[in-house]
């Protein structure tokens, strides 16, 4: 797998295109992430991170964050920083 594992999806809000993940490493706006699981494998740049509905520019290990994505994901999909 390319990239460093930074978390796992624990919820996906399809109507708004947001994944909820618990971070196992830091994440910053502008980072590229790769989402892998099932038949899904795509990469994109992080342009929105939220904690409790508030926009933030970076998050640390242990944070539960929401990230807007363009694709679809499911619970258990892995998230990598590339």
N, C-alpha and C positions, 0 to 999 in steps of 0.2 A: 504494500500500500504506500502510495506517495503521501507525504505529509506527516504531521504529528497529531496523534489523537488528542482532541481537546474536550470531548464530551459525547453525550448520547442524547438523542431526542427522547423526551418523555411526554411530549404532547405536540400535536400539529393542529393549528387553527386554519382550516382550509379556506374559509370565507375571506380571511384577511391575509392569508399566505404567510403565517408566522409559525416558526418552530420554537418550542420551549426546550432548552437544554440546561443540564447541570454541568458547569465547566469543571474540567480536571486540569486546566491550564488557563493562562490569561488570553484575552481576546480584545482587539482594538478595532475601532472604525478603520476601514481601508484594508484590513487583512483579507486575504483570499481564503475561503473555506471550501472544503470538498465534502459532500454529503453522500454517503454510501450505505445501501441496504436494499435487499430484494433485487429488483431489476433497475434500481435507481443509482446513478453515479454521475453527479454533476458538480461543477465548480462555479463559484461566483464571489464577488467582492462584497464584504459586509458594509452596508450603507446605513444600517439602523440597528441599534442595540438598545433594549429597554429592560429595566428592572422595575417591577411594580408600576408599569405604565409611564415611567419617566425615562426620557431619552438620556443616554450616557455615552461617553466617548471611549470608555474602556471598562473591562470587567476582569475580576480576578478568579483564581481557582476557588471552587466552592460556591460561586454565585449561580443562581438560577436566572437565566436571561431569556428574553424573547428576541428572535432575529428574523427580520423580514427576508423571505426567499422568493425566487421566481418559480421554482419547481414544486414538486410535492414530496412529502416525507411521511414516515410513519414512526410510531413509538419503537424504539430500539435501534433505529438507524444511527450509524456512527458519524461524527463530525470531526474533520481533520483540518488543521491549519496548514496551508501549502505555500 
